[in-house]
Amino acid sequence: MEKELKDIKVQNKILQDQNDELKTTVETSSSKRDENLLSLIREVQDTKKMIAASQEKKWWEFWK
Protein backbone atom coordinates (compact mmCIF):
# COMPACT_ATOMS: atom_id res chain seq x y z
CA MET A 1 0.00 0.00 0.00
CA GLU A 2 2.80 2.42 0.87
CA LYS A 3 4.65 1.53 -2.31
CA GLU A 4 1.53 2.30 -4.36
CA LEU A 5 1.16 5.61 -2.55
CA LYS A 6 4.78 6.50 -3.31
CA ASP A 7 4.28 5.54 -6.95
CA ILE A 8 1.19 7.71 -7.15
CA LYS A 9 3.08 10.63 -5.60
CA VAL A 10 5.91 10.21 -8.12
CA GLN A 11 3.44 10.09 -11.01
CA ASN A 12 1.68 13.13 -9.62
CA LYS A 13 4.96 15.03 -9.44
CA ILE A 14 5.79 14.07 -13.03
CA LEU A 15 2.39 15.24 -14.21
CA GLN A 16 2.75 18.52 -12.34
CA ASP A 17 6.13 19.13 -13.96
CA GLN A 18 4.72 18.36 -17.40
CA ASN A 19 1.80 20.69 -16.71
CA ASP A 20 4.18 23.48 -15.69
CA GLU A 21 6.23 23.00 -18.86
CA LEU A 22 3.10 23.05 -21.00
CA LYS A 23 1.85 26.19 -19.27
CA THR A 24 5.16 27.93 -19.91
CA THR A 25 5.10 26.88 -23.55
CA VAL A 26 1.55 28.14 -24.04
CA GLU A 27 2.32 31.46 -22.36
CA THR A 28 5.42 31.93 -24.51
CA SER A 29 3.64 31.12 -27.74
CA SER A 30 0.67 33.34 -26.91
CA SER A 31 3.03 36.18 -26.05
CA LYS A 32 4.81 35.79 -29.39
CA ARG A 33 1.45 35.63 -31.16
CA ASP A 34 0.34 38.84 -29.44
CA GLU A 35 3.57 40.61 -30.41
CA ASN A 36 3.17 39.51 -34.03
CA LEU A 37 -0.44 40.63 -34.08
CA LEU A 38 0.40 44.07 -32.69
CA SER A 39 3.19 44.42 -35.22
CA LEU A 40 0.82 43.54 -38.04
CA ILE A 41 -1.79 46.01 -36.79
CA ARG A 42 0.84 48.77 -36.68
CA GLU A 43 1.92 47.96 -40.24
CA VAL A 44 -1.68 48.09 -41.47
CA GLN A 45 -2.25 51.42 -39.71
CA ASP A 46 0.93 52.87 -41.21
CA THR A 47 -0.08 51.66 -44.65
CA LYS A 48 -3.53 53.23 -44.29
CA LYS A 49 -1.94 56.53 -43.23
CA MET A 50 0.38 56.46 -46.24
CA ILE A 51 -2.52 55.73 -48.60
CA ALA A 52 -4.61 58.51 -47.07
CA ALA A 53 -1.71 60.94 -47.33
CA SER A 54 -1.09 60.07 -50.96
CA GLN A 55 -4.77 60.55 -51.83
CA GLU A 56 -5.11 63.81 -49.94
CA LYS A 57 -5.42 66.85 -52.19
CA LYS A 58 -3.37 69.91 -51.47
CA TRP A 59 -5.15 73.19 -50.90
CA TRP A 60 -3.94 74.56 -54.23
CA GLU A 61 -5.37 71.57 -56.09
CA PHE A 62 -8.99 72.29 -55.15
CA TRP A 63 -10.12 72.59 -58.80
CA LYS A 64 -9.08 69.02 -59.67
Jmol script that loads the backbone (N, CA, C; Angstrom):
load data "model"
ATOM      1  N   MET A   1       0.825  -1.190   0.000  1.00  0.00           N
ATOM      2  CA  MET A   1       0.000   0.000   0.000  1.00  0.00           C
ATOM      3  C   MET A   1       0.878   1.267   0.000  1.00  0.00           C
ATOM      4  N   GLU A   2       1.908   1.280   0.820  1.00  0.00           N
ATOM      5  CA  GLU A   2       2.800   2.423   0.871  1.00  0.00           C
ATOM      6  C   GLU A   2       3.559   2.593  -0.443  1.00  0.00           C
ATOM      7  N   LYS A   3       3.940   1.469  -1.024  1.00  0.00           N
ATOM      8  CA  LYS A   3       4.646   1.526  -2.312  1.00  0.00           C
ATOM      9  C   LYS A   3       3.735   2.136  -3.375  1.00  0.00           C
ATOM     10  N   GLU A   4       2.483   1.741  -3.387  1.00  0.00           N
ATOM     11  CA  GLU A   4       1.530   2.295  -4.356  1.00  0.00           C
ATOM     12  C   GLU A   4       1.354   3.793  -4.125  1.00  0.00           C
ATOM     13  N   LEU A   5       1.298   4.200  -2.874  1.00  0.00           N
ATOM     14  CA  LEU A   5       1.158   5.609  -2.545  1.00  0.00           C
ATOM     15  C   LEU A   5       2.378   6.397  -3.026  1.00  0.00           C
ATOM     16  N   LYS A   6       3.556   5.847  -2.832  1.00  0.00           N
ATOM     17  CA  LYS A   6       4.777   6.499  -3.309  1.00  0.00           C
ATOM     18  C   LYS A   6       4.777   6.600  -4.833  1.00  0.00           C
ATOM     19  N   ASP A   7       4.355   5.523  -5.492  1.00  0.00           N
ATOM     20  CA  ASP A   7       4.277   5.537  -6.954  1.00  0.00           C
ATOM     21  C   ASP A   7       3.309   6.613  -7.436  1.00  0.00           C
ATOM     22  N   ILE A   8       2.197   6.706  -6.775  1.00  0.00           N
ATOM     23  CA  ILE A   8       1.194   7.710  -7.154  1.00  0.00           C
ATOM     24  C   ILE A   8       1.753   9.117  -6.946  1.00  0.00           C
ATOM     25  N   LYS A   9       2.480   9.317  -5.849  1.00  0.00           N
ATOM     26  CA  LYS A   9       3.084  10.627  -5.599  1.00  0.00           C
ATOM     27  C   LYS A   9       4.115  10.975  -6.663  1.00  0.00           C
ATOM     28  N   VAL A  10       4.907   9.983  -7.069  1.00  0.00           N
ATOM     29  CA  VAL A  10       5.907  10.205  -8.117  1.00  0.00           C
ATOM     30  C   VAL A  10       5.223  10.553  -9.436  1.00  0.00           C
ATOM     31  N   GLN A  11       4.185   9.818  -9.778  1.00  0.00           N
ATOM     32  CA  GLN A  11       3.439  10.093 -11.006  1.00  0.00           C
ATOM     33  C   GLN A  11       2.808  11.476 -10.950  1.00  0.00           C
ATOM     34  N   ASN A  12       2.292  11.821  -9.788  1.00  0.00           N
ATOM     35  CA  ASN A  12       1.679  13.130  -9.624  1.00  0.00           C
ATOM     36  C   ASN A  12       2.711  14.231  -9.830  1.00  0.00           C
ATOM     37  N   LYS A  13       3.879  14.056  -9.285  1.00  0.00           N
ATOM     38  CA  LYS A  13       4.963  15.035  -9.442  1.00  0.00           C
ATOM     39  C   LYS A  13       5.354  15.170 -10.908  1.00  0.00           C
ATOM     40  N   ILE A  14       5.451  14.054 -11.601  1.00  0.00           N
ATOM     41  CA  ILE A  14       5.791  14.067 -13.028  1.00  0.00           C
ATOM     42  C   ILE A  14       4.725  14.826 -13.815  1.00  0.00           C
ATOM     43  N   LEU A  15       3.476  14.558 -13.514  1.00  0.00           N
ATOM     44  CA  LEU A  15       2.389  15.239 -14.208  1.00  0.00           C
ATOM     45  C   LEU A  15       2.376  16.736 -13.908  1.00  0.00           C
ATOM     46  N   GLN A  16       2.672  17.100 -12.686  1.00  0.00           N
ATOM     47  CA  GLN A  16       2.746  18.521 -12.339  1.00  0.00           C
ATOM     48  C   GLN A  16       3.867  19.216 -13.096  1.00  0.00           C
ATOM     49  N   ASP A  17       5.010  18.560 -13.209  1.00  0.00           N
ATOM     50  CA  ASP A  17       6.133  19.128 -13.958  1.00  0.00           C
ATOM     51  C   ASP A  17       5.776  19.297 -15.436  1.00  0.00           C
ATOM     52  N   GLN A  18       5.143  18.283 -15.997  1.00  0.00           N
ATOM     53  CA  GLN A  18       4.723  18.363 -17.401  1.00  0.00           C
ATOM     54  C   GLN A  18       3.709  19.491 -17.588  1.00  0.00           C
ATOM     55  N   ASN A  19       2.803  19.630 -16.635  1.00  0.00           N
ATOM     56  CA  ASN A  19       1.803  20.690 -16.706  1.00  0.00           C
ATOM     57  C   ASN A  19       2.462  22.064 -16.654  1.00  0.00           C
ATOM     58  N   ASP A  20       3.450  22.215 -15.785  1.00  0.00           N
ATOM     59  CA  ASP A  20       4.176  23.483 -15.691  1.00  0.00           C
ATOM     60  C   ASP A  20       4.904  23.803 -16.996  1.00  0.00           C
ATOM     61  N   GLU A  21       5.539  22.807 -17.590  1.00  0.00           N
ATOM     62  CA  GLU A  21       6.232  23.004 -18.865  1.00  0.00           C
ATOM     63  C   GLU A  21       5.244  23.409 -19.958  1.00  0.00           C
ATOM     64  N   LEU A  22       4.116  22.739 -19.995  1.00  0.00           N
ATOM     65  CA  LEU A  22       3.097  23.053 -20.997  1.00  0.00           C
ATOM     66  C   LEU A  22       2.562  24.469 -20.805  1.00  0.00           C
ATOM     67  N   LYS A  23       2.339  24.848 -19.566  1.00  0.00           N
ATOM     68  CA  LYS A  23       1.848  26.188 -19.265  1.00  0.00           C
ATOM     69  C   LYS A  23       2.847  27.237 -19.736  1.00  0.00           C
ATOM     70  N   THR A  24       4.116  27.003 -19.480  1.00  0.00           N
ATOM     71  CA  THR A  24       5.159  27.926 -19.912  1.00  0.00           C
ATOM     72  C   THR A  24       5.195  28.028 -21.435  1.00  0.00           C
ATOM     73  N   THR A  25       5.095  26.896 -22.091  1.00  0.00           N
ATOM     74  CA  THR A  25       5.097  26.878 -23.554  1.00  0.00           C
ATOM     75  C   THR A  25       3.918  27.651 -24.121  1.00  0.00           C
ATOM     76  N   VAL A  26       2.754  27.446 -23.563  1.00  0.00           N
ATOM     77  CA  VAL A  26       1.549  28.137 -24.038  1.00  0.00           C
ATOM     78  C   VAL A  26       1.672  29.641 -23.810  1.00  0.00           C
ATOM     79  N   GLU A  27       2.164  30.035 -22.644  1.00  0.00           N
ATOM     80  CA  GLU A  27       2.323  31.457 -22.356  1.00  0.00           C
ATOM     81  C   GLU A  27       3.323  32.103 -23.311  1.00  0.00           C
ATOM     82  N   THR A  28       4.403  31.407 -23.591  1.00  0.00           N
ATOM     83  CA  THR A  28       5.416  31.931 -24.506  1.00  0.00           C
ATOM     84  C   THR A  28       4.855  32.078 -25.919  1.00  0.00           C
ATOM     85  N   SER A  29       4.168  31.062 -26.383  1.00  0.00           N
ATOM     86  CA  SER A  29       3.636  31.118 -27.743  1.00  0.00           C
ATOM     87  C   SER A  29       2.530  32.164 -27.864  1.00  0.00           C
ATOM     88  N   SER A  30       1.717  32.318 -26.834  1.00  0.00           N
ATOM     89  CA  SER A  30       0.667  33.338 -26.910  1.00  0.00           C
ATOM     90  C   SER A  30       1.273  34.734 -26.843  1.00  0.00           C
ATOM     91  N   SER A  31       2.347  34.885 -26.108  1.00  0.00           N
ATOM     92  CA  SER A  31       3.028  36.178 -26.046  1.00  0.00           C
ATOM     93  C   SER A  31       3.621  36.531 -27.412  1.00  0.00           C
ATOM     94  N   LYS A  32       4.259  35.555 -28.055  1.00  0.00           N
ATOM     95  CA  LYS A  32       4.811  35.786 -29.391  1.00  0.00           C
ATOM     96  C   LYS A  32       3.696  36.100 -30.385  1.00  0.00           C
ATOM     97  N   ARG A  33       2.586  35.382 -30.278  1.00  0.00           N
ATOM     98  CA  ARG A  33       1.452  35.628 -31.159  1.00  0.00           C
ATOM     99  C   ARG A  33       0.932  37.053 -30.975  1.00  0.00           C
ATOM    100  N   ASP A  34       0.823  37.490 -29.726  1.00  0.00           N
ATOM    101  CA  ASP A  34       0.344  38.838 -29.444  1.00  0.00           C
ATOM    102  C   ASP A  34       1.294  39.888 -30.022  1.00  0.00           C
ATOM    103  N   GLU A  35       2.589  39.676 -29.863  1.00  0.00           N
ATOM    104  CA  GLU A  35       3.571  40.615 -30.407  1.00  0.00           C
ATOM    105  C   GLU A  35       3.453  40.684 -31.932  1.00  0.00           C
ATOM    106  N   ASN A  36       3.307  39.536 -32.573  1.00  0.00           N
ATOM    107  CA  ASN A  36       3.170  39.510 -34.028  1.00  0.00           C
ATOM    108  C   ASN A  36       1.898  40.207 -34.474  1.00  0.00           C
ATOM    109  N   LEU A  37       0.827  40.000 -33.738  1.00  0.00           N
ATOM    110  CA  LEU A  37      -0.445  40.630 -34.078  1.00  0.00           C
ATOM    111  C   LEU A  37      -0.350  42.143 -33.948  1.00  0.00           C
ATOM    112  N   LEU A  38       0.241  42.625 -32.869  1.00  0.00           N
ATOM    113  CA  LEU A  38       0.401  44.070 -32.694  1.00  0.00           C
ATOM    114  C   LEU A  38       1.282  44.666 -33.784  1.00  0.00           C
ATOM    115  N   SER A  39       2.315  43.956 -34.149  1.00  0.00           N
ATOM    116  CA  SER A  39       3.186  44.421 -35.218  1.00  0.00           C
ATOM    117  C   SER A  39       2.423  44.520 -36.537  1.00  0.00           C
ATOM    118  N   LEU A  40       1.622  43.529 -36.817  1.00  0.00           N
ATOM    119  CA  LEU A  40       0.824  43.538 -38.041  1.00  0.00           C
ATOM    120  C   LEU A  40      -0.188  44.673 -38.029  1.00  0.00           C
ATOM    121  N   ILE A  41      -0.824  44.915 -36.893  1.00  0.00           N
ATOM    122  CA  ILE A  41      -1.792  46.008 -36.785  1.00  0.00           C
ATOM    123  C   ILE A  41      -1.103  47.345 -37.033  1.00  0.00           C
ATOM    124  N   ARG A  42       0.094  47.527 -36.465  1.00  0.00           N
ATOM    125  CA  ARG A  42       0.840  48.773 -36.680  1.00  0.00           C
ATOM    126  C   ARG A  42       1.183  48.957 -38.155  1.00  0.00           C
ATOM    127  N   GLU A  43       1.588  47.882 -38.817  1.00  0.00           N
ATOM    128  CA  GLU A  43       1.916  47.965 -40.245  1.00  0.00           C
ATOM    129  C   GLU A  43       0.696  48.358 -41.064  1.00  0.00           C
ATOM    130  N   VAL A  44      -0.448  47.769 -40.742  1.00  0.00           N
ATOM    131  CA  VAL A  44      -1.680  48.094 -41.467  1.00  0.00           C
ATOM    132  C   VAL A  44      -2.050  49.553 -41.242  1.00  0.00           C
ATOM    133  N   GLN A  45      -1.936  50.022 -40.002  1.00  0.00           N
ATOM    134  CA  GLN A  45      -2.248  51.421 -39.714  1.00  0.00           C
ATOM    135  C   GLN A  45      -1.304  52.362 -40.461  1.00  0.00           C
ATOM    136  N   ASP A  46      -0.022  52.040 -40.481  1.00  0.00           N
ATOM    137  CA  ASP A  46       0.931  52.873 -41.209  1.00  0.00           C
ATOM    138  C   ASP A  46       0.616  52.888 -42.696  1.00  0.00           C
ATOM    139  N   THR A  47       0.264  51.741 -43.237  1.00  0.00           N
ATOM    140  CA  THR A  47      -0.084  51.659 -44.655  1.00  0.00           C
ATOM    141  C   THR A  47      -1.319  52.501 -44.958  1.00  0.00           C
ATOM    142  N   LYS A  48      -2.320  52.420 -44.095  1.00  0.00           N
ATOM    143  CA  LYS A  48      -3.534  53.230 -44.294  1.00  0.00           C
ATOM    144  C   LYS A  48      -3.211  54.721 -44.233  1.00  0.00           C
ATOM    145  N   LYS A  49      -2.331  55.111 -43.316  1.00  0.00           N
ATOM    146  CA  LYS A  49      -1.936  56.525 -43.230  1.00  0.00           C
ATOM    147  C   LYS A  49      -1.225  56.965 -44.494  1.00  0.00           C
ATOM    148  N   MET A  50      -0.345  56.121 -45.020  1.00  0.00           N
ATOM    149  CA  MET A  50       0.383  56.459 -46.238  1.00  0.00           C
ATOM    150  C   MET A  50      -0.570  56.567 -47.423  1.00  0.00           C
ATOM    151  N   ILE A  51      -1.534  55.669 -47.504  1.00  0.00           N
ATOM    152  CA  ILE A  51      -2.516  55.726 -48.596  1.00  0.00           C
ATOM    153  C   ILE A  51      -3.350  56.997 -48.486  1.00  0.00           C
ATOM    154  N   ALA A  52      -3.799  57.303 -47.272  1.00  0.00           N
ATOM    155  CA  ALA A  52      -4.606  58.509 -47.068  1.00  0.00           C
ATOM    156  C   ALA A  52      -3.808  59.758 -47.415  1.00  0.00           C
ATOM    157  N   ALA A  53      -2.543  59.782 -47.036  1.00  0.00           N
ATOM    158  CA  ALA A  53      -1.705  60.942 -47.327  1.00  0.00           C
ATOM    159  C   ALA A  53      -1.473  61.092 -48.826  1.00  0.00           C
ATOM    160  N   SER A  54      -1.334  59.987 -49.518  1.00  0.00           N
ATOM    161  CA  SER A  54      -1.092  60.073 -50.957  1.00  0.00           C
ATOM    162  C   SER A  54      -2.356  60.462 -51.718  1.00  0.00           C
ATOM    163  N   GLN A  55      -3.521  60.205 -51.163  1.00  0.00           N
ATOM    164  CA  GLN A  55      -4.774  60.549 -51.830  1.00  0.00           C
ATOM    165  C   GLN A  55      -5.289  61.928 -51.431  1.00  0.00           C
ATOM    166  N   GLU A  56      -4.673  62.508 -50.430  1.00  0.00           N
ATOM    167  CA  GLU A  56      -5.114  63.809 -49.939  1.00  0.00           C
ATOM    168  C   GLU A  56      -4.728  64.898 -50.932  1.00  0.00           C
ATOM    169  N   LYS A  57      -5.705  65.749 -51.265  1.00  0.00           N
ATOM    170  CA  LYS A  57      -5.422  66.845 -52.190  1.00  0.00           C
ATOM    171  C   LYS A  57      -4.846  68.025 -51.423  1.00  0.00           C
ATOM    172  N   LYS A  58      -3.947  68.710 -52.063  1.00  0.00           N
ATOM    173  CA  LYS A  58      -3.369  69.908 -51.469  1.00  0.00           C
ATOM    174  C   LYS A  58      -4.338  71.072 -51.651  1.00  0.00           C
ATOM    175  N   TRP A  59      -4.202  72.084 -50.852  1.00  0.00           N
ATOM    176  CA  TRP A  59      -5.155  73.187 -50.897  1.00  0.00           C
ATOM    177  C   TRP A  59      -5.156  73.909 -52.244  1.00  0.00           C
ATOM    178  N   TRP A  60      -4.005  73.886 -52.935  1.00  0.00           N
ATOM    179  CA  TRP A  60      -3.939  74.559 -54.228  1.00  0.00           C
ATOM    180  C   TRP A  60      -4.451  73.692 -55.374  1.00  0.00           C
ATOM    181  N   GLU A  61      -4.829  72.454 -55.072  1.00  0.00           N
ATOM    182  CA  GLU A  61      -5.373  71.570 -56.095  1.00  0.00           C
ATOM    183  C   GLU A  61      -6.889  71.424 -55.968  1.00  0.00           C
ATOM    184  N   PHE A  62      -7.559  72.399 -55.415  1.00  0.00           N
ATOM    185  CA  PHE A  62      -8.985  72.286 -55.154  1.00  0.00           C
ATOM    186  C   PHE A  62      -9.834  72.163 -56.409  1.00  0.00           C
ATOM    187  N   TRP A  63      -9.335  72.646 -57.579  1.00  0.00           N
ATOM    188  CA  TRP A  63     -10.118  72.588 -58.796  1.00  0.00           C
ATOM    189  C   TRP A  63     -10.063  71.237 -59.491  1.00  0.00           C
ATOM    190  N   LYS A  64      -9.201  70.345 -59.035  1.00  0.00           N
ATOM    191  CA  LYS A  64      -9.079  69.025 -59.671  1.00  0.00           C
ATOM    192  C   LYS A  64     -10.125  68.086 -59.155  1.00  0.00           C
TER     193      LYS A  64
END
end "model"
wireframe off; spacefill off
backbone 0.3
color backbone group
